[in-house]
């Protein structure tokens, strides 16, 4: 018996670990492609939305929901669940597509996006959509809410964690920096902020509006552990999230370097696609590109 147990306790061979990591990355990449396809279709059908930011954060959402977050679509109000807050609430199409992909809402609901009386509003509604932790839309609110959630977990001695995805442009809101100071003050090492650093906001580049650099140094100066990764490399995202907290006893900021409109050649890194709606021909061309990236549905 002791020999048998010893055999099972041996670590996986390196090649097996590499195969497992490659399979995981491929699965997450496929999920992200599905999220991109669904969000583009939703924006096209609704004639409203923010496709650039939906596309830039798809890899982050796929990695969080299908590798990191301890959540259960069959029990979305489980008190032990991790909390995820989409602070950049205008990327609601990407969030709804992710929630549908994960089983929180029926895939058919995506067809009602922004229609009259639909629960899938332009910004997420905690009261109507399972899996949505907070109503977001006004920028600069999600991170303070996530700080409050993480502090509540600390006060309760609970093991669940708090995650928040912010846009980079919204870091120009002062409310974020008050929250960042508070998180450091209270040692919220159960809190992770992910910055979708696509460098573009409505109308212009972030650095031409209110410059954010040196962004990593600013978070560190406020007492956070900081990790910088390629936000479209799911393996790099997995490694960052698996190593939380980045610095023991401190909250973590993951700066995910991304491109607005990622995955579509004629949308990527173009500021006008912050809220432009694709035409019929553009949607067809975009879906062809995405089918090449992640396979057909």
SERO-4910 file (N, C-alpha, C, O; in steps of 0.05 Angstrom, whole numbers):
BEGIN
 pado doro    nc1    nc2    nc3   cac1   cac2   cac3    cc1    cc2    cc3    oc1    oc2    oc3
  Unk    A     17    -24      0      0      0      0     17     25      0     12     44    -15
  Unk    A     38     25     17     56     48     18     69     53     -9     72     76    -17
  Unk    A     78     32    -22     91     35    -48     71     46    -69     78     63    -85
  Unk    A     46     36    -68     25     45    -86     20     75    -82     18     90   -102
  Unk    A     17     83    -57     12    111    -51     36    128    -61     32    150    -72
  Unk    A     60    119    -57     83    133    -66     83    137    -96     91    159   -106
  Unk    A     74    117   -111     73    119   -140     53    141   -148     59    157   -166
  Unk    A     30    142   -135     10    162   -142     18    190   -133      8    210   -144
  Unk    A     36    192   -114     44    218   -104     67    230   -120     74    253   -115
  Unk    A     78    215   -139    100    226   -155     90    248   -172     68    247   -183
  Unk    A    106    270   -176     97    291   -193     95    282   -222    108    263   -230
  Unk    A     78    296   -237     75    289   -265    102    293   -280    117    312   -273
  Unk    A    108    276   -299    132    281   -316    129    308   -330    107    318   -335
  Unk    A    152    319   -337    152    346   -349    136    346   -375    121    365   -379
  Unk    A    138    326   -391    124    326   -417     94    325   -412     78    337   -427
  Unk    A     85    311   -391     56    310   -384     47    337   -375     25    346   -382
  Unk    A     63    350   -358     56    377   -349     54    397   -373     36    413   -374
  Unk    A     72    394   -391     72    412   -415     47    406   -432     35    425   -442
  Unk    A     40    381   -435     16    374   -450     -9    385   -437    -26    396   -450
  Unk    A    -10    382   -411    -33    392   -396    -36    422   -399    -58    433   -403
  Unk    A    -13    437   -397    -13    466   -399    -22    474   -428    -37    493   -431
  Unk    A    -12    459   -448    -19    466   -475    -49    461   -480    -62    477   -494
  Unk    A    -59    439   -470    -88    433   -473   -105    454   -459   -126    463   -470
  Unk    A    -97    463   -435   -111    484   -421   -111    510   -437   -132    523   -439
  Unk    A    -88    517   -447    -86    542   -463   -104    541   -487   -117    561   -494
  Unk    A   -104    518   -501   -121    515   -525   -150    518   -518   -165    530   -533
  Unk    A   -158    506   -496   -186    507   -487   -194    536   -480   -216    545   -488
  Unk    A   -177    550   -466   -183    578   -459   -183    596   -484   -200    614   -486
  Unk    A   -165    591   -502   -165    606   -527   -191    602   -543   -202    621   -554
  Unk    A   -201    577   -543   -226    572   -556   -249    586   -542   -267    597   -556
  Unk    A   -249    586   -516   -270    601   -501   -269    631   -508   -290    643   -512
  Unk    A   -246    642   -509   -243    670   -515   -254    677   -543   -267    697   -547
  Unk    A   -248    659   -562   -258    663   -589   -288    662   -590   -301    678   -604
  Unk    A   -300    644   -574   -329    642   -573   -341    667   -560   -362    677   -570
  Unk    A   -328    678   -540   -337    703   -527   -336    726   -547   -354    742   -548
  Unk    A   -315    727   -562   -312    748   -583   -334    746   -604   -346    766   -611
  Unk    A   -339    722   -614   -360    719   -634   -387    727   -624   -401    742   -637
  Unk    A   -393    717   -600   -420    723   -588   -423    753   -583   -444    764   -589
  Unk    A   -403    766   -572   -405    795   -566   -408    812   -591   -423    831   -591
  Unk    A   -394    804   -612   -397    819   -637   -425    816   -649   -437    835   -659
  Unk    A   -435    792   -648   -462    787   -658   -483    803   -642   -502    814   -653
  Unk    A   -479    805   -616   -497    819   -599   -497    849   -606   -518    861   -608
  Unk    A   -473    861   -608   -471    889   -614   -483    895   -642   -497    915   -646
  Unk    A   -478    877   -661   -488    881   -688   -519    880   -688   -532    897   -700
  Unk    A   -531    861   -674   -560    858   -673   -573    882   -658   -594    891   -667
  Unk    A   -560    891   -637   -572    912   -621   -568    940   -633   -582    959   -627
  Unk    A   -548    942   -651   -539    967   -663   -529    986   -641   -529   1010   -645
  Unk    A   -519    974   -620   -508    990   -597   -486    973   -584   -487    948   -586
  Unk    A   -468    986   -571   -448    971   -555   -420    983   -557   -416   1004   -569
  Unk    A   -401    968   -546   -373    977   -545   -355    954   -553   -342    942   -536
  Unk    A   -354    948   -578   -340    923   -587   -310    924   -582   -298    903   -577
  Unk    A   -298    947   -584   -269    948   -580   -260    938   -553   -242    922   -551
  Unk    A   -274    947   -532   -268    938   -505   -277    910   -499   -265    896   -482
  Unk    A   -299    901   -512   -307    873   -510   -285    855   -519   -278    835   -506
  Unk    A   -274    861   -542   -254    844   -555   -228    844   -539   -214    824   -538
  Unk    A   -221    867   -527   -195    868   -513   -195    852   -488   -173    843   -479
  Unk    A   -218    848   -475   -218    835   -449   -227    806   -451   -230    793   -430
  Unk    A   -232    795   -475   -243    768   -477   -224    747   -466   -233    728   -452
  Unk    A   -198    749   -470   -179    729   -460   -178    730   -429   -176    709   -416
  Unk    A   -180    754   -418   -180    757   -389   -205    744   -377   -202    729   -358
  Unk    A   -228    749   -389   -253    738   -378   -253    707   -381   -261    693   -363
  Unk    A   -243    698   -404   -243    668   -407   -225    655   -386   -232    635   -375
  Unk    A   -201    667   -381   -183    656   -362   -195    657   -334   -192    638   -318
  Unk    A   -207    679   -327   -219    682   -300   -241    661   -296   -241    646   -276
  Unk    A   -260    660   -314   -284    643   -310   -279    614   -314   -293    597   -302
  Unk    A   -259    606   -330   -255    578   -336   -229    567   -325   -222    544   -330
  Unk    A   -216    583   -308   -192    573   -294   -189    583   -266   -180    568   -248
  Unk    A   -197    607   -261   -190    620   -235   -213    621   -215   -211    612   -193
  Unk    A   -236    632   -223   -257    638   -205   -271    613   -193   -277    594   -208
  Unk    A   -275    614   -167   -290    592   -154   -319    601   -153   -329    612   -134
  Unk    A   -333    595   -175   -361    602   -177   -376    578   -188   -364    560   -201
  Unk    A   -402    577   -183   -419    555   -192   -444    566   -205   -461    577   -191
  Unk    A   -448    562   -231   -472    573   -244   -498    561   -233   -519    573   -235
  Unk    A   -496    537   -221   -520    524   -210   -527    536   -182   -549    533   -172
  Unk    A   -508    551   -171   -512    564   -145   -498    591   -145   -478    595   -131
  Unk    A   -509    610   -161   -494    635   -164   -492    653   -139   -477    672   -138
  Unk    A   -508    646   -119   -507    662    -94   -493    647    -71   -497    654    -48
  Unk    A   -478    627    -78   -463    612    -58   -446    632    -41   -430    646    -52
  Unk    A   -450    632    -15   -435    652      1   -405    648      0   -390    666      7
  Unk    A   -396    624     -8   -367    619     -9   -355    625    -36   -331    621    -40
  Unk    A   -371    635    -55   -361    640    -82   -341    663    -82   -342    681    -65
  Unk    A   -323    663   -102   -307    686   -108   -325    708   -120   -345    702   -132
  Unk    A   -318    733   -115   -333    755   -127   -317    767   -150   -294    774   -147
  Unk    A   -331    770   -173   -319    784   -196   -336    808   -203   -360    805   -206
  Unk    A   -323    831   -206   -337    855   -213   -325    867   -239   -301    872   -240
  Unk    A   -342    871   -259   -334    884   -283   -337    914   -280   -359    925   -284
  Unk    A   -315    927   -273   -317    956   -268   -322    971   -295   -337    990   -295
  Unk    A   -309    961   -317   -314    973   -343   -340    962   -354   -340    945   -372
  Unk    A   -362    971   -341   -388    959   -347   -398    962   -375   -417    948   -383
  Unk    A   -386    980   -390   -395    983   -418   -387    959   -435   -397    956   -457
  Unk    A   -369    942   -425   -362    917   -439   -381    895   -431   -373    872   -428
  Unk    A   -406    902   -429   -427    883   -419   -431    860   -439   -436    838   -430
  Unk    A   -428    865   -465   -432    843   -484   -412    820   -479   -419    797   -480
  Unk    A   -387    827   -473   -367    807   -467   -374    792   -441   -370    768   -440
  Unk    A   -383    807   -421   -390    794   -396   -414    775   -400   -413    752   -391
  Unk    A   -435    784   -413   -458    767   -418   -451    742   -434   -460    720   -428
  Unk    A   -434    746   -454   -425    723   -470   -410    703   -453   -413    679   -456
  Unk    A   -394    713   -435   -379    696   -416   -397    681   -397   -394    657   -393
  Unk    A   -417    696   -386   -436    683   -368   -452    662   -382   -458    641   -370
  Unk    A   -459    666   -407   -474    646   -422   -455    622   -428   -464    599   -425
  Unk    A   -431    627   -435   -411    606   -441   -407    589   -416   -403    565   -417
  Unk    A   -408    602   -392   -403    588   -367   -429    575   -355   -427    560   -336
  Unk    A   -452    581   -367   -477    568   -358   -493    584   -338   -512    573   -327
  Unk    A   -486    609   -333   -502    625   -315   -529    634   -327   -549    636   -313
  Unk    A   -529    639   -353   -553    647   -367   -555    631   -393   -534    622   -403
  Unk    A   -579    627   -404   -582    612   -429   -569    627   -452   -570    651   -453
  Unk    A   -557    612   -470   -545    624   -494   -566    640   -509   -559    661   -521
  Unk    A   -591    631   -510   -611    645   -524   -617    673   -514   -626    690   -529
  Unk    A   -611    678   -489   -615    705   -478   -598    726   -492   -605    749   -493
  Unk    A   -575    717   -503   -558    737   -516   -571    750   -539   -564    773   -547
  Unk    A   -591    737   -551   -606    749   -574   -623    773   -565   -632    788   -582
  Unk    A   -627    776   -539   -644    798   -529   -628    822   -521   -639    842   -510
  Unk    A   -602    822   -525   -584    843   -515   -594    871   -522   -598    877   -546
  Unk    A   -599    887   -502   -608    915   -504   -635    918   -517   -643    941   -524
  Unk    A   -651    897   -520   -678    900   -529   -696    910   -507   -690    906   -483
  Unk    A   -719    922   -513   -737    931   -492   -745    909   -473   -752    887   -482
  Unk    A   -743    914   -448   -750    896   -426   -730    873   -422   -735    855   -405
  Unk    A   -709    872   -438   -689    851   -434   -674    855   -408   -670    878   -400
  Unk    A   -667    833   -396   -650    836   -371   -621    842   -378   -605    849   -361
  Unk    A   -614    838   -404   -586    843   -412   -584    872   -422   -583    878   -445
  Unk    A   -582    890   -402   -580    918   -407   -553    925   -419   -535    908   -420
  Unk    A   -550    950   -427   -524    959   -436   -502    958   -415   -478    957   -421
  Unk    A   -511    959   -390   -492    956   -367   -503    935   -348   -527    933   -345
  Unk    A   -486    919   -336   -495    896   -320   -513    904   -296   -509    924   -283
  Unk    A   -533    887   -291   -552    892   -270   -552    869   -251   -560    846   -257
  Unk    A   -542    874   -227   -541    853   -206   -568    841   -199   -570    817   -192
  Unk    A   -589    857   -201   -615    848   -193   -629    830   -214   -649    818   -208
  Unk    A   -618    829   -238   -632    815   -259   -615    792   -272   -627    775   -285
  Unk    A   -589    793   -269   -572    774   -284   -556    757   -264   -539    768   -250
  Unk    A   -560    731   -263   -544    714   -245   -514    716   -252   -507    716   -276
  Unk    A   -498    718   -232   -469    720   -236   -459    748   -236   -434    752   -235
  Unk    A   -476    768   -238   -468    796   -237   -468    805   -208   -489    804   -194
  Unk    A   -445    813   -198   -442    819   -169   -450    848   -163   -457    854   -140
  Unk    A   -448    866   -183   -453    894   -177   -461    909   -203   -451    902   -224
  Unk    A   -479    928   -200   -486    945   -223   -463    964   -229   -454    978   -211
  Unk    A   -453    963   -253   -431    981   -260   -437    994   -287   -454    986   -302
  Unk    A   -423   1016   -291   -428   1032   -315   -414   1059   -311   -396   1066   -326
  Unk    A   -422   1074   -290   -406   1098   -284   -378   1090   -276   -374   1075   -257
  Unk    A   -358   1099   -290   -331   1089   -287   -319   1098   -260   -325   1120   -250
  Unk    A   -302   1081   -249   -289   1087   -224   -304   1076   -200   -295   1080   -177
  Unk    A   -326   1061   -204   -341   1051   -182   -334   1021   -175   -336   1013   -152
  Unk    A   -327   1006   -195   -323    977   -191   -301    970   -172   -304    953   -155
  Unk    A   -278    984   -174   -256    978   -156   -263    985   -127   -256    969   -110
  Unk    A   -275   1007   -121   -283   1012    -93   -302    991    -83   -300    983    -59
  Unk    A   -320    981   -100   -338    959    -91   -322    934    -85   -327    921    -65
  Unk    A   -303    928   -102   -287    904    -98   -270    906    -73   -266    886    -59
  Unk    A   -261    930    -67   -246    934    -42   -264    928    -18   -256    915      1
  Unk    A   -288    939    -19   -307    933      3   -313    904      6   -316    894     28
  Unk    A   -316    890    -17   -322    861    -15   -298    846     -3   -302    829     14
  Unk    A   -274    853    -11   -250    840      0   -247    845     30   -239    828     45
  Unk    A   -253    870     38   -251    877     66   -272    861     82   -267    852    104
  Unk    A   -296    858     71   -317    842     84   -308    813     88   -313    802    109
  Unk    A   -295    802     68   -286    774     71   -265    773     93   -265    754    109
  Unk    A   -247    792     94   -227    793    116   -240    794    143   -232    780    162
  Unk    A   -260    811    146   -273    815    171   -288    790    180   -290    784    204
  Unk    A   -298    774    160   -313    750    166   -294    726    169   -303    704    176
  Unk    A   -269    729    162   -250    707    162   -257    687    140   -251    663    143
  Unk    A   -268    697    118   -277    679     96   -254    675     76   -236    692     74
  Unk    A   -255    653     62   -233    646     43   -238    656     15   -220    654     -2
  Unk    A   -262    666      9   -267    675    -18   -252    700    -25   -244    716     -8
  Unk    A   -248    703    -51   -231    725    -61   -247    744    -78   -269    738    -87
  Unk    A   -236    768    -82   -249    789    -97   -231    797   -121   -207    802   -118
  Unk    A   -244    797   -144   -230    804   -169   -246    827   -182   -270    828   -181
  Unk    A   -231    845   -195   -244    867   -209   -229    872   -235   -204    872   -235
  Unk    A   -243    876   -257   -231    883   -283   -238    912   -289   -261    920   -292
  Unk    A   -217    929   -291   -221    957   -297   -210    963   -325   -192    950   -335
  Unk    A   -221    984   -337   -209    995   -361   -185   1013   -353   -184   1021   -330
  Unk    A   -167   1018   -371   -145   1035   -364   -154   1064   -363   -145   1080   -346
  Unk    A   -171   1072   -382   -180   1100   -382   -195   1107   -356   -194   1130   -347
  Unk    A   -209   1088   -345   -224   1094   -321   -207   1099   -296   -216   1109   -276
  Unk    A   -181   1092   -298   -163   1097   -276   -157   1127   -274   -144   1136   -255
  Unk    A   -167   1143   -292   -165   1172   -290   -185   1183   -269   -185   1206   -262
  Unk    A   -204   1165   -260   -223   1173   -239   -210   1172   -212   -198   1151   -205
  Unk    A   -212   1193   -197   -199   1194   -170   -209   1174   -150   -195   1166   -132
  Unk    A   -234   1165   -153   -246   1146   -134   -229   1120   -134   -227   1107   -113
  Unk    A   -217   1113   -157   -201   1089   -158   -177   1091   -139   -170   1072   -125
  Unk    A   -164   1114   -139   -140   1117   -123   -145   1118    -93   -128   1111    -77
  Unk    A   -169   1128    -86   -177   1126    -58   -180   1097    -50   -171   1088    -28
  Unk    A   -192   1081    -68   -196   1053    -63   -170   1038    -62   -166   1020    -46
  Unk    A   -151   1045    -80   -125   1033    -81   -110   1037    -55    -97   1019    -44
  Unk    A   -112   1062    -44    -99   1068    -19   -111   1051      4    -97   1040     21
  Unk    A   -138   1049      4   -152   1035     25   -144   1005     25   -140    993     46
  Unk    A   -143    994      0   -137    965     -2   -109    959     10   -105    939     23
  Unk    A    -90    977      5    -64    973     16    -64    976     46    -51    961     61
  Unk    A    -78    996     56    -80   1002     84    -90    977    100    -80    971    121
  Unk    A   -110    963     88   -122    941    102   -109    914     95   -119    893    103
  Unk    A    -88    915     79    -74    890     72    -91    869     58    -90    846     65
  Unk    A   -106    878     38   -125    861     25   -112    843      4   -114    847    -20
  Unk    A    -97    823     14    -84    804     -5   -103    784    -17    -95    767    -33
  Unk    A   -129    787    -11   -150    771    -24   -163    786    -47   -184    778    -57
  Unk    A   -151    808    -55   -162    826    -76   -143    827    -99   -119    830    -96
  Unk    A   -154    823   -123   -138    826   -148   -152    845   -167   -175    841   -174
  Unk    A   -138    865   -175   -148    884   -196   -134    877   -222   -109    876   -223
  Unk    A   -149    874   -243   -138    869   -269   -144    894   -286   -167    902   -289
  Unk    A   -123    905   -298   -126    929   -314   -125    920   -344   -105    909   -353
  Unk    A   -146    926   -358   -146    921   -387   -132    944   -401   -144    964   -408
  Unk    A   -105    941   -403    -88    963   -412    -87    963   -443    -66    957   -455
  Unk    A   -109    971   -456   -109    972   -485   -101    999   -496   -100   1003   -520
  Unk    A    -96   1018   -478    -84   1045   -485   -102   1064   -500    -94   1086   -508
  Unk    A   -127   1056   -504   -146   1073   -518   -171   1076   -501   -180   1058   -487
  Unk    A   -183   1100   -503   -208   1105   -490   -226   1120   -510   -218   1125   -533
  Unk    A   -249   1128   -501   -267   1141   -520   -255   1166   -531   -249   1185   -516
  Unk    A   -249   1166   -557   -240   1191   -570   -210   1193   -575   -202   1208   -593
  Unk    A   -194   1180   -559   -165   1184   -562   -150   1163   -545   -161   1146   -532
  Unk    A   -123   1165   -547   -106   1148   -530   -106   1158   -501   -110   1181   -496
  Unk    A   -103   1139   -483   -103   1147   -454    -81   1167   -449    -84   1186   -434
  Unk    A    -57   1163   -462    -35   1181   -455    -38   1209   -467    -24   1227   -459
  Unk    A    -56   1212   -486    -62   1238   -497    -85   1252   -482    -91   1275   -486
  Unk    A    -98   1237   -464   -121   1247   -449   -112   1255   -421   -109   1279   -415
  Unk    A   -107   1236   -404    -93   1240   -378    -74   1217   -376    -82   1194   -371
  Unk    A    -48   1222   -379    -28   1201   -380    -27   1184   -355    -30   1194   -332
  Unk    A    -24   1158   -359    -24   1139   -337      4   1128   -330      8   1119   -307
  Unk    A     22   1130   -349     49   1119   -344     65   1137   -325     62   1162   -327
  Unk    A     82   1126   -309     89   1097   -306     68   1083   -289     69   1085   -264
  Unk    A     50   1068   -301     27   1057   -287     35   1036   -266     25   1037   -244
  Unk    A     52   1018   -273     61    998   -253     73   1010   -229     68   1002   -206
  Unk    A     90   1030   -233    104   1044   -211     83   1058   -193     87   1059   -169
  Unk    A     63   1068   -205     42   1082   -189     27   1063   -170     23   1069   -147
  Unk    A     20   1039   -181      7   1019   -164     26   1010   -141     18   1007   -118
  Unk    A     51   1006   -148     71    998   -128     74   1019   -106     77   1013    -83
  Unk    A     74   1044   -115     77   1066    -96     54   1067    -76     57   1078    -54
  Unk    A     31   1057    -84      7   1056    -67      6   1030    -51    -14   1025    -37
  Unk    A     28   1014    -52     30    991    -34     19    964    -45     14    946    -30
  Unk    A     16    962    -72      6    938    -84     29    922    -96     50    932   -104
  Unk    A     25    895    -97     42    879   -114     32    881   -142      8    881   -147
  Unk    A     51    882   -161     43    887   -189     56    865   -207     79    858   -204
  Unk    A     40    855   -226     49    836   -246     41    848   -273     18    856   -276
  Unk    A     59    848   -292     53    858   -319     54    834   -338     74    819   -339
  Unk    A     33    830   -354     31    807   -372     19    816   -399      7    837   -401
  Unk    A     23    799   -419      9    801   -444    -20    792   -439    -24    768   -433
  Unk    A    -39    810   -441    -66    804   -434    -80    786   -454   -104    779   -451
  Unk    A    -67    779   -476    -78    760   -496    -64    733   -495    -71    715   -511
  Unk    A    -45    730   -477    -31    705   -473    -44    690   -449    -37    697   -426
  Unk    A    -61    671   -455    -76    659   -433    -57    644   -414    -63    642   -390
  Unk    A    -35    633   -425    -17    619   -407     -3    638   -388      1    631   -364
  Unk    A      4    662   -397     15    682   -380     -5    691   -359      2    696   -336
  Unk    A    -30    694   -367    -51    701   -348    -54    679   -326    -57    685   -303
  Unk    A    -55    654   -335    -58    632   -317    -35    633   -296    -40    629   -272
  Unk    A    -11    637   -306     12    637   -287     10    660   -267     17    656   -244
  Unk    A      1    683   -276     -2    706   -258    -23    700   -237    -19    705   -213
  Unk    A    -46    689   -245    -68    684   -226    -61    661   -208    -70    661   -185
  Unk    A    -47    641   -218    -40    619   -201    -20    626   -179    -17    612   -159
  Unk    A     -6    649   -182     14    658   -163      4    679   -144     20    692   -130
  Unk    A    -22    683   -142    -33    704   -125    -30    696    -95    -31    673    -89
  Unk    A    -25    716    -78    -19    744    -84      9    748    -94     27    732    -87
  Unk    A     13    768   -111     40    772   -122     61    778   -100     84    770   -102
  Unk    A     52    793    -80     68    799    -57     52    792    -32     30    802    -28
  Unk    A     63    774    -15     48    766      9     38    790     26     54    808     31
  Unk    A     13    789     34      2    810     51     -7    835     36    -16    854     49
  Unk    A     -5    835     10    -13    859     -5    -33    852    -27    -33    830    -37
  Unk    A    -50    871    -34    -68    867    -57    -51    866    -83    -28    876    -84
  Unk    A    -62    853   -103    -47    849   -128    -60    864   -151    -85    864   -154
  Unk    A    -44    877   -167    -53    889   -192    -40    874   -216    -15    872   -217
  Unk    A    -56    863   -233    -47    850   -258    -51    870   -281    -74    874   -289
  Unk    A    -30    881   -291    -33    899   -314    -31    882   -339    -10    872   -346
  Unk    A    -54    879   -352    -56    862   -376    -53    879   -401    -72    894   -407
  Unk    A    -31    877   -414    -26    893   -438    -42    881   -461    -37    859   -470
  Unk    A    -61    896   -471    -80    886   -491    -82    906   -515    -70    927   -515
  Unk    A    -98    898   -535   -104    915   -557   -134    917   -560   -148    897   -560
  Unk    A   -144    941   -562   -172    945   -567   -179    931   -594   -165    934   -613
  Unk    A   -202    917   -593   -210    904   -618   -194    879   -625   -194    871   -648
  Unk    A   -180    867   -605   -163    844   -611   -177    822   -626   -200    814   -619
  Unk    A   -164    811   -646   -174    788   -660   -186    795   -687   -190    777   -704
  Unk    A   -191    821   -692   -203    829   -718   -185    850   -730   -181    871   -719
  Unk    A   -173    844   -753   -152    860   -764   -161    889   -769   -145    907   -765
  Unk    A   -186    893   -778   -194    920   -785   -206    935   -761   -214    958   -763
  Unk    A   -208    922   -738   -217    935   -713   -194    940   -694   -195    960   -679
  Unk    A   -175    922   -694   -154    923   -673   -138    949   -672   -129    959   -693
  Unk    A   -136    960   -648   -120    984   -642   -130   1009   -656   -115   1027   -662
  Unk    A   -157   1010   -661   -169   1033   -674   -189   1046   -655   -208   1033   -647
  Unk    A   -184   1071   -648   -200   1084   -627   -229   1087   -634   -246   1087   -617
  Unk    A   -236   1089   -660   -264   1093   -668   -281   1069   -662   -306   1071   -661
  Unk    A   -269   1045   -657   -284   1022   -651   -291   1019   -621   -299    999   -611
  Unk    A   -286   1041   -606   -294   1041   -578   -324   1035   -576   -333   1019   -559
  Unk    A   -340   1047   -594   -369   1042   -593   -381   1042   -621   -405   1047   -624
  Unk    A   -365   1036   -642   -376   1034   -668   -390   1006   -672   -380    986   -660
  Unk    A   -411   1005   -688   -425    980   -693   -417    969   -720   -417    984   -740
  Unk    A   -410    943   -722   -403    932   -748   -427    931   -768   -449    925   -759
  Unk    A   -421    935   -793   -441    931   -814   -445    901   -818   -430    885   -806
  Unk    A   -464    893   -835   -468    865   -841   -442    853   -853   -433    831   -845
  Unk    A   -430    867   -872   -406    857   -885   -383    856   -865   -367    837   -866
  Unk    A   -380    876   -848   -359    875   -828   -362    853   -808   -342    840   -800
  Unk    A   -387    847   -800   -392    825   -781   -384    799   -794   -370    782   -782
  Unk    A   -392    795   -819   -385    770   -833   -355    766   -835   -344    745   -831
  Unk    A   -341    788   -842   -311    787   -844   -299    781   -817   -280    766   -815
  Unk    A   -309    794   -796   -298    790   -769   -302    761   -760   -284    749   -749
  Unk    A   -325    750   -765   -331    722   -757   -313    703   -772   -304    682   -760
  Unk    A   -307    708   -797   -288    691   -812   -261    691   -799   -248    671   -796
  Unk    A   -252    715   -791   -226    717   -777   -225    702   -751   -206    688   -745
  Unk    A   -247    704   -736   -249    691   -710   -251    661   -713   -241    646   -696
  Unk    A   -265    651   -734   -267    623   -739   -239    611   -744   -233    589   -736
  Unk    A   -222    627   -757   -195    618   -762   -178    618   -736   -160    602   -734
  Unk    A   -186    635   -717   -171    636   -692   -179    614   -673   -162    600   -661
  Unk    A   -206    610   -670   -215    592   -649   -232    569   -658   -244    555   -642
  Unk    A   -234    565   -684   -251    543   -694   -280    550   -695   -288    569   -680
  Unk    A   -296    537   -711   -324    544   -713   -339    534   -688   -330    515   -675
  Unk    A   -362    547   -683   -378    539   -660   -392    512   -666   -406    502   -649
***
